[in-house]
Amino acid sequence: MEPLLEKELELAAQRKGITKSQFIIDAVERALGRKDPYQLFLKVKAESAQDPDAQRLAQAFVAEPSVPYDTEAARAALIAKLKAKHGISLD
């Protein structure tokens, strides 16, 4: 293996907190489709749909209103607050 590529492999494994060997095994499993993140997501989603605790939790949040966040109003309020704090006139 090229020294530069091997060093990059070492650094990537360090970032994940695993050995180089485990990093390579994970990459091969992902390439072969054995560790497909989307499939894992679907599996967890299906399991949570059958879990009674998850269903109760979902029902608890159904009643909460989902008012869209007004970013422009929040931005204007933040700018006004910062200008007042730092003594900048609003002119």
KEDRENLUM-651370 format. One record per residue: x, y, z of N, C-alpha, C in turn; residue in one letter; residue number from 1. Coordinates in nm, 2 decimals. Each point is the difference from the previous one (the first is absolute). Example, Ala and Ser with C-alpha at 12.3 -4.5 7.8 and 13.67 -1.06 7.14 Angstrom:
REM KEDRENLUM-651370
((1.32, -0.57, 0.78), (-0.09, 0.12, 0.00), (0.09, 0.12, 0.00), A, 1)
((-0.04, 0.11, -0.07), (0.09, 0.11, 0.00), (-0.08, 0.11, 0.08), S, 2)
This chain:
REM KEDRENLUM-651370
((0.09, -0.12, 0.00), (-0.09, 0.12, 0.00), (0.09, 0.12, 0.00), M, 1)
((-0.04, 0.10, -0.07), (0.07, 0.13, 0.00), (0.01, 0.06, 0.14), E, 2)
((0.11, 0.06, 0.03), (0.02, 0.06, 0.14), (-0.10, 0.11, 0.03), P, 3)
((-0.03, 0.08, -0.10), (-0.10, 0.11, 0.02), (-0.14, -0.06, 0.02), L, 4)
((-0.03, -0.10, -0.07), (-0.14, -0.06, 0.01), (0.00, -0.07, 0.14), L, 5)
((0.10, -0.07, 0.04), (0.00, -0.07, 0.13), (-0.01, 0.10, 0.11), E, 6)
((0.07, 0.12, -0.01), (-0.01, 0.10, 0.11), (-0.15, 0.06, 0.00), K, 7)
((-0.06, 0.02, -0.11), (-0.14, 0.04, -0.01), (-0.09, -0.10, 0.06), E, 8)
((0.03, -0.13, -0.02), (-0.08, -0.11, 0.06), (0.02, 0.01, 0.15), L, 9)
((0.12, 0.01, 0.05), (0.02, 0.01, 0.15), (-0.08, 0.12, 0.06), E, 10)
((0.01, 0.11, -0.06), (-0.07, 0.12, 0.05), (-0.15, -0.02, 0.00), L, 11)
((-0.05, -0.06, -0.11), (-0.15, -0.02, 0.00), (-0.04, -0.10, 0.11), A, 12)
((0.08, -0.10, 0.02), (-0.03, -0.10, 0.10), (0.01, 0.07, 0.14), A, 13)
((0.09, 0.08, 0.02), (0.02, 0.07, 0.13), (-0.12, 0.09, 0.02), Q, 14)
((-0.05, 0.07, -0.10), (-0.12, 0.09, 0.02), (-0.12, -0.08, 0.04), R, 15)
((-0.01, -0.12, -0.05), (-0.11, -0.09, 0.04), (0.02, -0.07, 0.13), K, 16)
((0.13, 0.00, 0.05), (0.03, -0.07, 0.12), (0.01, -0.15, -0.01), G, 17)
((0.04, -0.05, -0.12), (0.01, -0.14, -0.03), (0.13, -0.03, -0.06), I, 18)
((0.04, -0.13, -0.01), (0.12, -0.04, -0.06), (0.00, 0.01, -0.15), T, 19)
((0.11, 0.00, -0.06), (0.00, 0.00, -0.15), (-0.07, -0.12, -0.06), K, 20)
((0.03, -0.12, 0.07), (-0.07, -0.12, -0.05), (-0.15, 0.01, 0.01), S, 21)
((-0.05, 0.05, 0.11), (-0.15, 0.01, 0.01), (-0.05, 0.11, -0.10), Q, 22)
((0.08, 0.10, -0.03), (-0.05, 0.10, -0.09), (-0.01, -0.07, -0.14), F, 23)
((0.10, -0.08, -0.04), (-0.01, -0.07, -0.13), (-0.11, -0.09, 0.00), I, 24)
((-0.03, -0.08, 0.11), (-0.11, -0.09, 0.00), (-0.13, 0.07, -0.02), I, 25)
((-0.02, 0.11, 0.07), (-0.12, 0.08, -0.01), (-0.02, 0.05, -0.14), D, 26)
((0.11, 0.05, -0.07), (-0.01, 0.05, -0.13), (-0.04, -0.11, -0.10), A, 27)
((0.06, -0.12, 0.02), (-0.03, -0.12, -0.09), (-0.15, -0.04, 0.02), V, 28)
((-0.04, 0.00, 0.13), (-0.14, -0.04, 0.03), (-0.10, 0.10, -0.07), E, 29)
((0.03, 0.13, 0.01), (-0.08, 0.10, -0.05), (0.00, -0.01, -0.16), R, 30)
((0.11, -0.03, -0.06), (0.01, -0.01, -0.14), (-0.08, -0.12, -0.05), A, 31)
((0.00, -0.11, 0.08), (-0.07, -0.12, -0.04), (-0.15, 0.01, 0.04), L, 32)
((-0.04, 0.11, 0.06), (-0.14, 0.01, 0.03), (-0.05, -0.06, 0.13), G, 33)
((0.10, -0.05, 0.08), (-0.04, -0.06, 0.13), (-0.03, 0.10, 0.11), R, 34)
((0.05, 0.12, -0.02), (-0.02, 0.10, 0.10), (-0.06, 0.13, -0.07), K, 35)
((-0.11, -0.02, -0.05), (-0.07, 0.11, -0.07), (-0.07, 0.08, 0.10), D, 36)
((0.04, 0.13, 0.02), (-0.07, 0.09, 0.10), (-0.15, 0.01, -0.03), P, 37)
((-0.04, 0.01, -0.12), (-0.14, 0.02, -0.03), (-0.08, -0.13, 0.04), Y, 38)
((0.05, -0.12, -0.02), (-0.07, -0.12, 0.04), (0.00, -0.01, 0.15), Q, 39)
((0.10, 0.05, 0.07), (0.00, 0.00, 0.15), (-0.10, 0.10, 0.05), L, 40)
((-0.02, 0.11, -0.07), (-0.10, 0.10, 0.04), (-0.14, -0.06, -0.02), F, 41)
((-0.02, -0.07, -0.11), (-0.13, -0.06, -0.02), (-0.03, -0.10, 0.10), L, 42)
((0.10, -0.08, 0.04), (-0.02, -0.11, 0.10), (-0.04, 0.06, 0.14), K, 43)
((0.07, 0.11, 0.04), (-0.03, 0.07, 0.12), (-0.14, 0.06, 0.00), V, 44)
((-0.03, 0.06, -0.11), (-0.13, 0.06, -0.02), (-0.11, -0.10, 0.01), K, 45)
((0.01, -0.12, -0.06), (-0.10, -0.10, 0.01), (-0.01, -0.06, 0.14), A, 46)
((0.11, -0.01, 0.07), (0.00, -0.05, 0.14), (-0.07, 0.10, 0.09), E, 47)
((0.03, 0.13, -0.02), (-0.06, 0.10, 0.08), (-0.15, 0.01, -0.02), S, 48)
((-0.05, -0.03, -0.12), (-0.14, 0.00, -0.03), (-0.07, -0.11, 0.08), A, 49)
((0.06, -0.10, 0.03), (-0.06, -0.11, 0.07), (0.02, 0.01, 0.15), Q, 50)
((0.08, 0.09, 0.05), (0.03, 0.02, 0.14), (-0.11, 0.08, 0.06), D, 51)
((-0.07, -0.05, 0.10), (-0.11, 0.08, 0.07), (0.05, 0.13, 0.06), P, 52)
((0.12, -0.01, 0.06), (0.06, 0.13, 0.06), (0.02, 0.11, -0.10), D, 53)
((0.05, -0.04, -0.12), (0.02, 0.10, -0.11), (-0.14, 0.05, -0.05), A, 54)
((-0.10, -0.08, 0.00), (-0.13, 0.04, -0.04), (-0.06, 0.10, 0.10), Q, 55)
((0.02, -0.02, 0.13), (-0.05, 0.09, 0.10), (0.07, 0.13, -0.01), R, 56)
((0.13, -0.01, -0.02), (0.08, 0.13, -0.01), (-0.04, 0.08, -0.13), L, 57)
((-0.03, -0.07, -0.11), (-0.04, 0.07, -0.12), (-0.14, 0.07, 0.03), A, 58)
((-0.08, -0.07, 0.07), (-0.14, 0.06, 0.03), (0.02, 0.12, 0.09), Q, 59)
((0.09, 0.00, 0.09), (0.02, 0.11, 0.09), (0.04, 0.12, -0.07), A, 60)
((0.07, -0.01, -0.11), (0.04, 0.12, -0.08), (-0.09, 0.04, -0.11), F, 61)
((-0.10, -0.08, -0.02), (-0.10, 0.03, -0.11), (-0.08, 0.13, 0.04), V, 62)
((-0.03, 0.02, 0.13), (-0.08, 0.11, 0.04), (0.08, 0.13, 0.00), A, 63)
((0.13, 0.00, -0.01), (0.08, 0.12, 0.00), (-0.01, 0.07, -0.14), E, 64)
((-0.03, 0.13, 0.01), (-0.01, 0.08, -0.13), (0.13, 0.01, -0.07), P, 65)
((0.00, -0.01, -0.13), (0.12, 0.01, -0.07), (0.00, 0.13, -0.09), S, 66)
((0.01, 0.11, 0.08), (0.00, 0.13, -0.07), (0.13, 0.02, -0.06), V, 67)
((0.01, 0.04, -0.13), (0.13, 0.02, -0.07), (0.08, 0.12, 0.07), P, 68)
((0.12, -0.02, 0.01), (0.09, 0.09, 0.06), (0.02, 0.12, -0.09), Y, 69)
((-0.03, 0.12, 0.05), (0.01, 0.13, -0.07), (0.15, 0.05, 0.00), D, 70)
((0.08, -0.04, -0.09), (0.14, 0.04, 0.00), (0.02, 0.15, -0.02), T, 71)
((-0.08, 0.06, -0.08), (0.02, 0.14, -0.02), (-0.03, 0.08, 0.12), E, 72)
((-0.10, -0.03, 0.07), (-0.04, 0.07, 0.13), (0.11, -0.02, 0.10), A, 73)
((0.05, -0.13, 0.01), (0.11, -0.03, 0.10), (0.12, 0.08, -0.04), A, 74)
((0.03, 0.00, -0.13), (0.12, 0.07, -0.04), (0.00, 0.15, 0.03), R, 75)
((-0.12, 0.06, -0.03), (-0.02, 0.15, 0.03), (0.01, 0.02, 0.15), A, 76)
((-0.06, -0.09, 0.08), (0.01, 0.02, 0.15), (0.14, -0.01, 0.05), A, 77)
((0.08, -0.09, -0.05), (0.14, -0.02, 0.04), (0.08, 0.12, -0.04), L, 78)
((-0.02, 0.05, -0.12), (0.08, 0.11, -0.05), (-0.03, 0.13, 0.09), I, 79)
((-0.13, 0.02, 0.03), (-0.04, 0.11, 0.08), (0.06, -0.01, 0.14), A, 80)
((0.00, -0.12, 0.06), (0.06, -0.03, 0.13), (0.15, 0.03, 0.00), K, 81)
((0.07, -0.05, -0.10), (0.14, 0.03, -0.01), (0.04, 0.14, -0.02), L, 82)
((-0.08, 0.07, -0.08), (0.02, 0.15, -0.02), (-0.02, 0.07, 0.13), K, 83)
((-0.11, -0.03, 0.07), (-0.02, 0.06, 0.13), (0.11, -0.03, 0.10), A, 84)
((0.05, -0.12, 0.00), (0.10, -0.04, 0.09), (0.13, 0.08, -0.02), K, 85)
((0.03, 0.02, -0.13), (0.13, 0.06, -0.04), (-0.01, 0.15, -0.03), H, 86)
((-0.12, 0.05, 0.03), (-0.02, 0.15, -0.02), (0.00, 0.05, -0.14), G, 87)
((-0.04, -0.08, -0.09), (-0.01, 0.04, -0.14), (-0.14, 0.05, -0.02), I, 88)
((-0.01, 0.11, -0.07), (-0.14, 0.06, -0.02), (-0.07, -0.08, -0.11), S, 89)
((-0.13, 0.00, 0.01), (-0.08, -0.08, -0.10), (-0.03, 0.08, -0.12), L, 90)
((0.06, 0.12, -0.02), (-0.03, 0.08, -0.12), (0.06, -0.06, -0.12), D, 91)
